[in-house]
Amino acid sequence: MKYPAALLLCLLLSFPLAAQVGGQRAFTFLELPVSAKQAGLGGVNVSSLGHDVNMVTANPALLNPEMDRQLSLSYVGYLADIKQSNIAYAFNHQKLGRWAATINYLNYGDFVQRDASGIEEASFTVNDYTFSLSHARQADAFTIGATAKLAVSTIAGNKSVGFLADVGGLFKHPEKDFTVGLAFKNIGYQLKPFDGGERQAMPFDAQLGASYKPEHMPVRLSLTAYHLYQFDVVYLDPNSKGRLDANGNEIKEEKSVRDKIARHFVAGAEFIFSKNFQVRAGYNHLRRKELRLENASGGAGFSVGAMLRVRAFELNYSSAFYHPAGASHYVTISTDTGTLLKRKNTE
């Protein structure tokens, strides 16, 4: 496994970049899951190995032979007309090895531009998109992969451009259905900030996870830790009201070590009823704590999904609850283009 020295340099630079956790960050849309499987498992997973090519965006080391010739289209509608689309394709070149290409597009809808007196002047759009290219190499039980990404954000024609990279590794047990994944996400630099704005930090993250399927059970369990570069990721709103004690005194919520640890973990489960039908579920504690209402949590932080395969096509659906007000619905359609072309040639 030979990689350019620049790739290893990016990995080393990720640690000083991790210190930039305060203030605003650019291209935060890169933290969103792009497919139904990833969303159904809680939104963060770096170890669930399989044929879903979209998982390369979670960890480039998940790129494997089962993804060869897989073409996948994903769509999700968020609240307030925000829509996200993703297309991914994987292929294996005889000389250059295994690769995957991804295009992700996020549209925030149409906005009205007004002058200081409130009179409508024009309308404009806000968009984010990325072009990604991933490569992975396998040696025995270990796989190492990397993804190069060009990210662009536009607001009314004003553009911000960044170049980022993901670096990941995967260990697959030679006998058991057990995998461990490690990924350093969004290592990079903002090549061009918005006009009149300052250069911002990238949404760096370090993630470590494991997936295990007991030999005689139709379920694969995953546990993923993220935001590993910072122990305390708890934010408590200073304006929120606390509970009242017996004397009527307000007691503000305080941080606890248990909550600090729990907010780093995402749990997921894949119930494998057959190769053509699966059900998924996930729980993201950080999402639940940050997006709940003051007096209600609803389903925030939970996600459910299913996979159904019919002939040459596979349909994945997930419902991820980001807020008590409702859920976002992910739909992913995939096919093996090699099998599809063979069927057309035989007809």
WOLIN-V847048 format. One line per field, one symbol per residue. burial: I if it has 16 or more other C-alpha atoms within 10 Angstrom, else O. Layout:
# WOLIN-V847048
burial=???
This chain:
# WOLIN-V847048
burial=OOOOOOIOOIIOOIIOIIOOIOOOOIIOIIIOIIIIIIIIIIIIIIIIIOIIIIIIIIIIIIIIOOIIIIIIIIIIIIOOOOIIIIIIIIIIOOOOOIIIIIIIIIIIOOOOOOOOOOOOOOOOOIIIIIOIIIIIIIOOOIIIIIIIIIIIIIOOOOIIIIIIIIIIIIIIOOOOOIIIIIIIIIIIIIOIIIOOOOIIIIIIIIIIIIIIIOOOOOIIIIIIIIIIIOOIIIOOOOOOOOOOOOOOOOOOOOOOOOOIIOIIIIIIIIIIOOOOIIIIIIIIIIIIIIOIOOOOIIIIIIIIIIIIIOOOOIIIIIIIIIIIOOIIIIIIIIIIIOOOOOOOOOO
